[in-house]
Amino acid sequence: MVLLQPSTFVLELGLLLTVLAWGGLLVVVLHGRYVVERIAAGTYQNTPADEAEKSEQHER
């Protein structure tokens, strides 16, 4: 019985994609943590769209 050997290209590609996925997850978690801390501190900047929506609600 002959076992198929995975090529090093496939292993390297898998490793690269895994590292990129973990890096992306780390960025998302750190950004979420930043936003939550800013909201809790009351210093989170609203986007212009949010401010326009608030002014429309005030005018009603």
PyMOL Python script that loads the backbone (N, CA, C, O; Angstrom):
from pymol import cmd

cmd.read_pdbstr("""\
ATOM      1  N   MET A   1       0.854  -1.172   0.000  1.00  0.00           N
ATOM      2  CA  MET A   1       0.000   0.000   0.000  1.00  0.00           C
ATOM      3  C   MET A   1       0.903   1.240   0.000  1.00  0.00           C
ATOM      4  O   MET A   1       1.844   1.331   0.789  1.00  0.00           O
ATOM      5  N   VAL A   2       0.612   2.178  -0.880  1.00  0.00           N
ATOM      6  CA  VAL A   2       1.396   3.399  -0.994  1.00  0.00           C
ATOM      7  C   VAL A   2       0.597   4.545  -0.378  1.00  0.00           C
ATOM      8  O   VAL A   2      -0.530   4.825  -0.785  1.00  0.00           O
ATOM      9  N   LEU A   3       1.196   5.189   0.596  1.00  0.00           N
ATOM     10  CA  LEU A   3       0.542   6.344   1.207  1.00  0.00           C
ATOM     11  C   LEU A   3       0.938   7.599   0.444  1.00  0.00           C
ATOM     12  O   LEU A   3       2.098   7.766   0.067  1.00  0.00           O
ATOM     13  N   LEU A   4      -0.013   8.462   0.223  1.00  0.00           N
ATOM     14  CA  LEU A   4       0.275   9.706  -0.483  1.00  0.00           C
ATOM     15  C   LEU A   4       0.913  10.699   0.476  1.00  0.00           C
ATOM     16  O   LEU A   4       0.400  10.935   1.570  1.00  0.00           O
ATOM     17  N   GLN A   5       2.010  11.266   0.070  1.00  0.00           N
ATOM     18  CA  GLN A   5       2.710  12.258   0.877  1.00  0.00           C
ATOM     19  C   GLN A   5       2.209  13.650   0.500  1.00  0.00           C
ATOM     20  O   GLN A   5       2.225  14.003  -0.679  1.00  0.00           O
ATOM     21  N   PRO A   6       1.770  14.441   1.461  1.00  0.00           N
ATOM     22  CA  PRO A   6       1.357  15.803   1.116  1.00  0.00           C
ATOM     23  C   PRO A   6       2.577  16.616   0.688  1.00  0.00           C
ATOM     24  O   PRO A   6       3.659  16.490   1.263  1.00  0.00           O
ATOM     25  N   SER A   7       2.387  17.429  -0.304  1.00  0.00           N
ATOM     26  CA  SER A   7       3.511  18.241  -0.775  1.00  0.00           C
ATOM     27  C   SER A   7       3.798  19.356   0.226  1.00  0.00           C
ATOM     28  O   SER A   7       2.922  19.754   0.994  1.00  0.00           O
ATOM     29  N   THR A   8       5.011  19.848   0.209  1.00  0.00           N
ATOM     30  CA  THR A   8       5.368  20.917   1.141  1.00  0.00           C
ATOM     31  C   THR A   8       4.628  22.204   0.805  1.00  0.00           C
ATOM     32  O   THR A   8       4.385  23.030   1.685  1.00  0.00           O
ATOM     33  N   PHE A   9       4.266  22.381  -0.477  1.00  0.00           N
ATOM     34  CA  PHE A   9       3.508  23.580  -0.854  1.00  0.00           C
ATOM     35  C   PHE A   9       2.170  23.630  -0.131  1.00  0.00           C
ATOM     36  O   PHE A   9       1.764  24.675   0.376  1.00  0.00           O
ATOM     37  N   VAL A  10       1.493  22.495  -0.089  1.00  0.00           N
ATOM     38  CA  VAL A  10       0.185  22.449   0.570  1.00  0.00           C
ATOM     39  C   VAL A  10       0.344  22.712   2.064  1.00  0.00           C
ATOM     40  O   VAL A  10      -0.467  23.419   2.662  1.00  0.00           O
ATOM     41  N   LEU A  11       1.378  22.149   2.662  1.00  0.00           N
ATOM     42  CA  LEU A  11       1.603  22.380   4.093  1.00  0.00           C
ATOM     43  C   LEU A  11       1.937  23.838   4.371  1.00  0.00           C
ATOM     44  O   LEU A  11       1.440  24.420   5.335  1.00  0.00           O
ATOM     45  N   GLU A  12       2.778  24.428   3.529  1.00  0.00           N
ATOM     46  CA  GLU A  12       3.133  25.834   3.715  1.00  0.00           C
ATOM     47  C   GLU A  12       1.931  26.741   3.499  1.00  0.00           C
ATOM     48  O   GLU A  12       1.750  27.722   4.220  1.00  0.00           O
ATOM     49  N   LEU A  13       1.115  26.415   2.513  1.00  0.00           N
ATOM     50  CA  LEU A  13      -0.096  27.201   2.265  1.00  0.00           C
ATOM     51  C   LEU A  13      -1.046  27.099   3.456  1.00  0.00           C
ATOM     52  O   LEU A  13      -1.624  28.100   3.880  1.00  0.00           O
ATOM     53  N   GLY A  14      -1.205  25.906   3.987  1.00  0.00           N
ATOM     54  CA  GLY A  14      -2.054  25.716   5.165  1.00  0.00           C
ATOM     55  C   GLY A  14      -1.548  26.491   6.363  1.00  0.00           C
ATOM     56  O   GLY A  14      -2.325  27.100   7.099  1.00  0.00           O
ATOM     57  N   LEU A  15      -0.234  26.464   6.554  1.00  0.00           N
ATOM     58  CA  LEU A  15       0.362  27.211   7.663  1.00  0.00           C
ATOM     59  C   LEU A  15       0.151  28.711   7.485  1.00  0.00           C
ATOM     60  O   LEU A  15      -0.207  29.408   8.434  1.00  0.00           O
ATOM     61  N   LEU A  16       0.372  29.200   6.277  1.00  0.00           N
ATOM     62  CA  LEU A  16       0.184  30.625   5.998  1.00  0.00           C
ATOM     63  C   LEU A  16      -1.266  31.049   6.234  1.00  0.00           C
ATOM     64  O   LEU A  16      -1.517  32.080   6.859  1.00  0.00           O
ATOM     65  N   LEU A  17      -2.208  30.268   5.742  1.00  0.00           N
ATOM     66  CA  LEU A  17      -3.625  30.612   5.928  1.00  0.00           C
ATOM     67  C   LEU A  17      -4.025  30.553   7.400  1.00  0.00           C
ATOM     68  O   LEU A  17      -4.833  31.362   7.856  1.00  0.00           O
ATOM     69  N   THR A  18      -3.467  29.606   8.137  1.00  0.00           N
ATOM     70  CA  THR A  18      -3.758  29.509   9.568  1.00  0.00           C
ATOM     71  C   THR A  18      -3.242  30.733  10.317  1.00  0.00           C
ATOM     72  O   THR A  18      -3.942  31.294  11.160  1.00  0.00           O
ATOM     73  N   VAL A  19      -2.018  31.141  10.006  1.00  0.00           N
ATOM     74  CA  VAL A  19      -1.440  32.323  10.657  1.00  0.00           C
ATOM     75  C   VAL A  19      -2.244  33.570  10.308  1.00  0.00           C
ATOM     76  O   VAL A  19      -2.490  34.410  11.175  1.00  0.00           O
ATOM     77  N   LEU A  20      -2.656  33.701   9.048  1.00  0.00           N
ATOM     78  CA  LEU A  20      -3.473  34.856   8.649  1.00  0.00           C
ATOM     79  C   LEU A  20      -4.820  34.862   9.366  1.00  0.00           C
ATOM     80  O   LEU A  20      -5.298  35.918   9.780  1.00  0.00           O
ATOM     81  N   ALA A  21      -5.432  33.691   9.514  1.00  0.00           N
ATOM     82  CA  ALA A  21      -6.723  33.608  10.200  1.00  0.00           C
ATOM     83  C   ALA A  21      -6.585  34.003  11.670  1.00  0.00           C
ATOM     84  O   ALA A  21      -7.412  34.752  12.192  1.00  0.00           O
ATOM     85  N   TRP A  22      -5.546  33.504  12.337  1.00  0.00           N
ATOM     86  CA  TRP A  22      -5.328  33.865  13.739  1.00  0.00           C
ATOM     87  C   TRP A  22      -5.017  35.347  13.881  1.00  0.00           C
ATOM     88  O   TRP A  22      -5.473  35.989  14.826  1.00  0.00           O
ATOM     89  N   GLY A  23      -4.245  35.892  12.950  1.00  0.00           N
ATOM     90  CA  GLY A  23      -3.945  37.324  12.977  1.00  0.00           C
ATOM     91  C   GLY A  23      -5.203  38.158  12.804  1.00  0.00           C
ATOM     92  O   GLY A  23      -5.390  39.158  13.497  1.00  0.00           O
ATOM     93  N   GLY A  24      -6.066  37.747  11.879  1.00  0.00           N
ATOM     94  CA  GLY A  24      -7.332  38.452  11.673  1.00  0.00           C
ATOM     95  C   GLY A  24      -8.216  38.385  12.901  1.00  0.00           C
ATOM     96  O   GLY A  24      -8.834  39.378  13.284  1.00  0.00           O
ATOM     97  N   LEU A  25      -8.277  37.219  13.517  1.00  0.00           N
ATOM     98  CA  LEU A  25      -9.069  37.067  14.737  1.00  0.00           C
ATOM     99  C   LEU A  25      -8.533  37.961  15.851  1.00  0.00           C
ATOM    100  O   LEU A  25      -9.306  38.571  16.589  1.00  0.00           O
ATOM    101  N   LEU A  26      -7.220  38.037  15.970  1.00  0.00           N
ATOM    102  CA  LEU A  26      -6.601  38.892  16.979  1.00  0.00           C
ATOM    103  C   LEU A  26      -6.960  40.360  16.756  1.00  0.00           C
ATOM    104  O   LEU A  26      -7.257  41.079  17.710  1.00  0.00           O
ATOM    105  N   VAL A  27      -6.933  40.803  15.506  1.00  0.00           N
ATOM    106  CA  VAL A  27      -7.287  42.193  15.185  1.00  0.00           C
ATOM    107  C   VAL A  27      -8.743  42.471  15.559  1.00  0.00           C
ATOM    108  O   VAL A  27      -9.047  43.512  16.141  1.00  0.00           O
ATOM    109  N   VAL A  28      -9.637  41.548  15.228  1.00  0.00           N
ATOM    110  CA  VAL A  28     -11.062  41.734  15.537  1.00  0.00           C
ATOM    111  C   VAL A  28     -11.283  41.801  17.048  1.00  0.00           C
ATOM    112  O   VAL A  28     -12.025  42.658  17.529  1.00  0.00           O
ATOM    113  N   VAL A  29     -10.652  40.914  17.787  1.00  0.00           N
ATOM    114  CA  VAL A  29     -10.826  40.896  19.245  1.00  0.00           C
ATOM    115  C   VAL A  29     -10.271  42.171  19.879  1.00  0.00           C
ATOM    116  O   VAL A  29     -10.911  42.762  20.749  1.00  0.00           O
ATOM    117  N   LEU A  30      -9.084  42.593  19.445  1.00  0.00           N
ATOM    118  CA  LEU A  30      -8.497  43.806  20.019  1.00  0.00           C
ATOM    119  C   LEU A  30      -9.312  45.046  19.669  1.00  0.00           C
ATOM    120  O   LEU A  30      -9.466  45.936  20.505  1.00  0.00           O
ATOM    121  N   HIS A  31      -9.833  45.118  18.457  1.00  0.00           N
ATOM    122  CA  HIS A  31     -10.667  46.261  18.083  1.00  0.00           C
ATOM    123  C   HIS A  31     -11.962  46.259  18.899  1.00  0.00           C
ATOM    124  O   HIS A  31     -12.398  47.310  19.368  1.00  0.00           O
ATOM    125  N   GLY A  32     -12.569  45.103  19.067  1.00  0.00           N
ATOM    126  CA  GLY A  32     -13.781  45.007  19.870  1.00  0.00           C
ATOM    127  C   GLY A  32     -13.543  45.427  21.306  1.00  0.00           C
ATOM    128  O   GLY A  32     -14.371  46.109  21.911  1.00  0.00           O
ATOM    129  N   ARG A  33     -12.409  45.018  21.848  1.00  0.00           N
ATOM    130  CA  ARG A  33     -12.063  45.400  23.210  1.00  0.00           C
ATOM    131  C   ARG A  33     -11.889  46.919  23.316  1.00  0.00           C
ATOM    132  O   ARG A  33     -12.344  47.539  24.277  1.00  0.00           O
ATOM    133  N   TYR A  34     -11.223  47.509  22.311  1.00  0.00           N
ATOM    134  CA  TYR A  34     -11.018  48.964  22.274  1.00  0.00           C
ATOM    135  C   TYR A  34     -12.364  49.694  22.250  1.00  0.00           C
ATOM    136  O   TYR A  34     -12.574  50.645  23.003  1.00  0.00           O
ATOM    137  N   VAL A  35     -13.267  49.246  21.384  1.00  0.00           N
ATOM    138  CA  VAL A  35     -14.569  49.909  21.254  1.00  0.00           C
ATOM    139  C   VAL A  35     -15.357  49.793  22.550  1.00  0.00           C
ATOM    140  O   VAL A  35     -15.951  50.772  23.002  1.00  0.00           O
ATOM    141  N   VAL A  36     -15.369  48.615  23.149  1.00  0.00           N
ATOM    142  CA  VAL A  36     -16.116  48.421  24.395  1.00  0.00           C
ATOM    143  C   VAL A  36     -15.556  49.312  25.501  1.00  0.00           C
ATOM    144  O   VAL A  36     -16.319  49.909  26.261  1.00  0.00           O
ATOM    145  N   GLU A  37     -14.233  49.406  25.595  1.00  0.00           N
ATOM    146  CA  GLU A  37     -13.634  50.272  26.618  1.00  0.00           C
ATOM    147  C   GLU A  37     -13.968  51.739  26.378  1.00  0.00           C
ATOM    148  O   GLU A  37     -14.227  52.476  27.329  1.00  0.00           O
ATOM    149  N   ARG A  38     -13.966  52.173  25.118  1.00  0.00           N
ATOM    150  CA  ARG A  38     -14.282  53.572  24.794  1.00  0.00           C
ATOM    151  C   ARG A  38     -15.753  53.872  25.082  1.00  0.00           C
ATOM    152  O   ARG A  38     -16.075  54.947  25.588  1.00  0.00           O
ATOM    153  N   ILE A  39     -16.636  52.948  24.769  1.00  0.00           N
ATOM    154  CA  ILE A  39     -18.062  53.155  25.055  1.00  0.00           C
ATOM    155  C   ILE A  39     -18.268  53.244  26.566  1.00  0.00           C
ATOM    156  O   ILE A  39     -19.006  54.106  27.043  1.00  0.00           O
ATOM    157  N   ALA A  40     -17.621  52.360  27.314  1.00  0.00           N
ATOM    158  CA  ALA A  40     -17.756  52.369  28.775  1.00  0.00           C
ATOM    159  C   ALA A  40     -17.222  53.665  29.370  1.00  0.00           C
ATOM    160  O   ALA A  40     -17.760  54.168  30.356  1.00  0.00           O
ATOM    161  N   ALA A  41     -16.165  54.205  28.771  1.00  0.00           N
ATOM    162  CA  ALA A  41     -15.582  55.455  29.271  1.00  0.00           C
ATOM    163  C   ALA A  41     -16.358  56.674  28.780  1.00  0.00           C
ATOM    164  O   ALA A  41     -16.155  57.782  29.277  1.00  0.00           O
ATOM    165  N   GLY A  42     -17.245  56.475  27.809  1.00  0.00           N
ATOM    166  CA  GLY A  42     -18.026  57.586  27.273  1.00  0.00           C
ATOM    167  C   GLY A  42     -17.269  58.446  26.286  1.00  0.00           C
ATOM    168  O   GLY A  42     -17.682  59.571  26.008  1.00  0.00           O
ATOM    169  N   THR A  43     -16.171  57.943  25.749  1.00  0.00           N
ATOM    170  CA  THR A  43     -15.360  58.742  24.826  1.00  0.00           C
ATOM    171  C   THR A  43     -15.396  58.209  23.403  1.00  0.00           C
ATOM    172  O   THR A  43     -14.615  58.648  22.559  1.00  0.00           O
ATOM    173  N   TYR A  44     -16.288  57.270  23.127  1.00  0.00           N
ATOM    174  CA  TYR A  44     -16.342  56.693  21.779  1.00  0.00           C
ATOM    175  C   TYR A  44     -16.956  57.704  20.818  1.00  0.00           C
ATOM    176  O   TYR A  44     -18.036  58.232  21.082  1.00  0.00           O
ATOM    177  N   GLN A  45     -16.277  57.976  19.708  1.00  0.00           N
ATOM    178  CA  GLN A  45     -16.752  58.937  18.712  1.00  0.00           C
ATOM    179  C   GLN A  45     -17.809  58.284  17.827  1.00  0.00           C
ATOM    180  O   GLN A  45     -17.568  57.233  17.234  1.00  0.00           O
ATOM    181  N   ASN A  46     -18.965  58.904  17.743  1.00  0.00           N
ATOM    182  CA  ASN A  46     -19.998  58.409  16.831  1.00  0.00           C
ATOM    183  C   ASN A  46     -19.638  58.779  15.405  1.00  0.00           C
ATOM    184  O   ASN A  46     -18.930  59.756  15.160  1.00  0.00           O
ATOM    185  N   THR A  47     -20.129  57.995  14.480  1.00  0.00           N
ATOM    186  CA  THR A  47     -19.884  58.306  13.071  1.00  0.00           C
ATOM    187  C   THR A  47     -20.803  59.437  12.644  1.00  0.00           C
ATOM    188  O   THR A  47     -21.816  59.674  13.302  1.00  0.00           O
ATOM    189  N   PRO A  48     -20.488  60.144  11.568  1.00  0.00           N
ATOM    190  CA  PRO A  48     -21.367  61.220  11.091  1.00  0.00           C
ATOM    191  C   PRO A  48     -22.791  60.735  10.816  1.00  0.00           C
ATOM    192  O   PRO A  48     -23.746  61.483  11.030  1.00  0.00           O
ATOM    193  N   ALA A  49     -22.946  59.509  10.351  1.00  0.00           N
ATOM    194  CA  ALA A  49     -24.287  58.980  10.084  1.00  0.00           C
ATOM    195  C   ALA A  49     -25.087  58.869  11.380  1.00  0.00           C
ATOM    196  O   ALA A  49     -26.280  59.174  11.402  1.00  0.00           O
ATOM    197  N   ASP A  50     -24.438  58.436  12.455  1.00  0.00           N
ATOM    198  CA  ASP A  50     -25.116  58.340  13.746  1.00  0.00           C
ATOM    199  C   ASP A  50     -25.528  59.720  14.247  1.00  0.00           C
ATOM    200  O   ASP A  50     -26.619  59.878  14.795  1.00  0.00           O
ATOM    201  N   GLU A  51     -24.670  60.716  14.066  1.00  0.00           N
ATOM    202  CA  GLU A  51     -24.984  62.068  14.513  1.00  0.00           C
ATOM    203  C   GLU A  51     -26.130  62.663  13.702  1.00  0.00           C
ATOM    204  O   GLU A  51     -26.974  63.366  14.258  1.00  0.00           O
ATOM    205  N   ALA A  52     -26.173  62.394  12.400  1.00  0.00           N
ATOM    206  CA  ALA A  52     -27.268  62.886  11.563  1.00  0.00           C
ATOM    207  C   ALA A  52     -28.583  62.248  11.989  1.00  0.00           C
ATOM    208  O   ALA A  52     -29.621  62.910  12.015  1.00  0.00           O
ATOM    209  N   GLU A  53     -28.538  60.972  12.321  1.00  0.00           N
ATOM    210  CA  GLU A  53     -29.746  60.275  12.759  1.00  0.00           C
ATOM    211  C   GLU A  53     -30.245  60.854  14.084  1.00  0.00           C
ATOM    212  O   GLU A  53     -31.450  61.008  14.280  1.00  0.00           O
ATOM    213  N   LYS A  54     -29.328  61.172  14.985  1.00  0.00           N
ATOM    214  CA  LYS A  54     -29.721  61.762  16.268  1.00  0.00           C
ATOM    215  C   LYS A  54     -30.352  63.133  16.070  1.00  0.00           C
ATOM    216  O   LYS A  54     -31.334  63.461  16.738  1.00  0.00           O
ATOM    217  N   SER A  55     -29.802  63.944  15.158  1.00  0.00           N
ATOM    218  CA  SER A  55     -30.355  65.277  14.931  1.00  0.00           C
ATOM    219  C   SER A  55     -31.732  65.180  14.285  1.00  0.00           C
ATOM    220  O   SER A  55     -32.592  66.022  14.546  1.00  0.00           O
ATOM    221  N   GLU A  56     -31.958  64.166  13.444  1.00  0.00           N
ATOM    222  CA  GLU A  56     -33.286  63.972  12.853  1.00  0.00           C
ATOM    223  C   GLU A  56     -34.296  63.606  13.927  1.00  0.00           C
ATOM    224  O   GLU A  56     -35.437  64.066  13.886  1.00  0.00           O
ATOM    225  N   GLN A  57     -33.892  62.786  14.886  1.00  0.00           N
ATOM    226  CA  GLN A  57     -34.804  62.398  15.954  1.00  0.00           C
ATOM    227  C   GLN A  57     -35.112  63.590  16.853  1.00  0.00           C
ATOM    228  O   GLN A  57     -36.224  63.689  17.373  1.00  0.00           O
ATOM    229  N   HIS A  58     -34.161  64.494  17.047  1.00  0.00           N
ATOM    230  CA  HIS A  58     -34.383  65.697  17.851  1.00  0.00           C
ATOM    231  C   HIS A  58     -35.390  66.622  17.181  1.00  0.00           C
ATOM    232  O   HIS A  58     -36.190  67.262  17.864  1.00  0.00           O
ATOM    233  N   GLU A  59     -35.360  66.698  15.853  1.00  0.00           N
ATOM    234  CA  GLU A  59     -36.237  67.609  15.122  1.00  0.00           C
ATOM    235  C   GLU A  59     -37.683  67.145  15.133  1.00  0.00           C
ATOM    236  O   GLU A  59     -38.584  67.952  14.904  1.00  0.00           O
ATOM    237  N   ARG A  60     -37.925  65.882  15.389  1.00  0.00           N
ATOM    238  CA  ARG A  60     -39.303  65.353  15.365  1.00  0.00           C
ATOM    239  C   ARG A  60     -40.108  65.791  16.545  1.00  0.00           C
ATOM    240  O   ARG A  60     -41.278  65.429  16.664  1.00  0.00           O
TER     241      ARG A  60
END
""", "prot")
cmd.dss("prot")
cmd.show_as("cartoon", "prot")
cmd.util.cbc("prot")
cmd.orient("prot")
